[in-house]
Amino acid sequence: MMIEGTGDAAFAVDAAGRIRAWNRAAAELFGRSEAEVMSISCHELLQCSDEDGVVCSEHCVVESWAADNRPPENFDLRLQTKVGRLWCNLSTLIASDPASGGRYAIHIVRPIEIRNRLEQALSEFVRINMSSSWNGKLPICSAPTSSVNVRLTRREFEVLKSLAKGNTTRTIANQLNISSATVKNHIKHILTKFGAHTRLEAIRRAETAGII
């Protein structure tokens, strides 16, 4: 399969989320041989998470992309590797097998632990040094100087601002006197509007856009 054509860790997952191909670089990164991982569910093996916890499950977002024939996104997640949990960047290609007609998600994985540590440090710096000049009078927010064109509701802006301070879903829910489910819905809308896969990525894009 084409995954042996890259020096990066790469593997293929079928429509049911099971690993069907695994290259040598993946075996080295994750410390598992091809024989050990074949037909194991991807989410069980990699235990993907973002800044707020586990995000991958049997209902993987990549599977929905494949089913809907939508272009896949490039995103960062923390994965379980042979040396522990590392931040990695995942590039995904949806491909079809001419022989069987089956569809596969081919993932290319690149560790980015150092970069994300710097980004998390920056996020913490922003949290500590957040300007206190905001007066709560911004019901609609847009990016004034960036190519990012995002419009947030007042509540979405409040949630985003709280996320940038490093607060968890439960903390935000308590602060705003709303349910955790409502907070998660707002976060989902924020990620969609910024075209982000993780909360940190949305915060980074909002900072770049001058929204927070």
N, C-alpha and C positions, 0 to 999 in steps of 0.2 A: 504494500500500500504506500501511498505518497508520503506518509508521515516519516518514513526513513530518509526522506530527502531534505530534512532540516536537522541542524545540530541542536536545536532547542528541544526540550521535552515536549512530546506530542502524543496524543491518543485520540481514538475515534470512539464515539458513543452512538448506539443505535436509538431508534425512536422510543424504546422502552427505558432508556437511560442506562443501559448496560454497556460496559466497555468491550469493544470488539477488536481493537488494535492498540498496540502499546509499543513505543519505540525504545531504543536503548537509553536515550537521554532521559526518558520518563522513568525508566527502571532505576537510573542513577539518582535522579532527584527525589523520587518517592520511596526508594529502597524496597521496591517490590518488583519481582520478575513478571514477565508477560504471562507465564503460566499461573501465577498467583492471583492476578487481577482479572483474568479473562472471565467475562459474563457477570462480574460483580457490579452492583449499582454504583455509578459515578459518585453520587452524593454520600454514600456510605464510606467510600474509600477516602475521598478528599476532605470531607467535613468542612465545606466552604463556609466562610463567614465574612461579614463586613465589620464595621466599627461597633455595631449594636448587637452582634450575635449571629447565630446560624441563619443563613439565607437560602441555602440549597436544600431541597427535599426531593421526594419522588415526583413532585410536580415542578420540574425545572423550567425556568423561563426560556432556556435555549430550546427545549423541546417544543414549546409553543411557537418559537420563531420558525423552527423547521416545519411544523405542521401548517403554519400560515404562509410559508414561503417568504418570510420577511427577512431583510438584510440583518445579519447578526451584529451585535455591538462589541466594542472592545472595552474591557472593564477590569478593575482590580479587585481581588479577593484574597483573604488569608486562607492558605491551604495547609493541610497536614502533610508534611514531608518527613524524610527519614531523620532530619535534624530538628524536628519540631515544627511549630506553626510559622509559616513565612508568608509575607505579602508577595503576591505574584500578579503579573498582568496576563490576562487570557485573551487571545485572539481566536475567533471562531469562524470556521468555514462550514457552510451547509453543502453537503455533496450527495450525489445519488450514485448508486451502484448500477451500472448498465445491465449487469447480468441478472440481479435479483429485483431491481427496481426499488430497493430499500433506500431510505434516506439516513444519512449519518451526520453528526456534528463532529467536526474535527477541531480539537482544541490544541493550540500552541501556547505553552506556558513559559514565562520568563520571570524568574525571581526579581523582585524590586524592593527588597526589605529596606535597604539603606535609604532609597528615595522616599518611601512611605514614612520611615522614622523621621526624616526631615520635615515632611508635610505635617505629621502629627505634632511635631515640635512647633511648627508655624501656627497650626490651629490652636495649640495651647497658648502661644504668645498672643494671638488675636483675642482669645478668650480673656486673658488677663488684662490686656491693654485695650479692650473694646471701648470705643468712645462712648461717653455718657451723654452726648449731645442730642441723641435721638429723643424726640418728645412724644412718640406714639401717634403722630398725625400723618401717617403714610398708609392710607387704605389701599392704594394701588402702587406697586413698585415696578420700575422698568430700568433696564440697563442704559445709562446715559452715554457711555463712552466706549462700549465694547460691542463686538459683533453679536454677542449673546443678546437675544431679544426675548425677555421674559417678563411676564406680568403676573404678579402674585396678589392674592387677596390679602386683606389685613391680617387675617388669622394665619394664613400660610407664612406671611412675613414674620409674625410672632414666633411661630414654630421654628422657622429657619434661623432666626436670631438666637433662639434658645439652643438649637443644635450647635451653632457656632461657639457657644459657651461651654460645650462639652456635656450638656445635660442628656440624660437618658429619656426614653419614651415615657416611663413612669413619672419621672421628675417633671417633665413638660406637662403631662396630664394634670398633675397636682397643682402646678403653677397656674395653669389656664382654667382649672376647674372643669375639665372635660375628661372623657374616658380615654384609656390608652388606645382603644380601637379607633377613636376619632383622630387621635394624634397620628396613628399609623396611616390613616387615610390621607391626612394632610401631607405627610412625608411622601407618600406614594405620588401625590399630585406634584409635589415639589420636584421629585426626581424626574418625573415625566417632562415637566416644563423645562428643566435644565438639560434633559437628555443624559442624565447621570444614572449610573448603576448603584452607587453607594452614597451614603450621606456625606462622607468626606469629600467626594468628588463634587457633589452639589454645593457644598460650602466653598470649595476652592473656586468653582465657576462663579458663584455669587460674589466672592471677594474680587475676582478679576473684573466682573461686570460693574463693580461699584455699588452693588445692592446692599451689602453689609460691610 
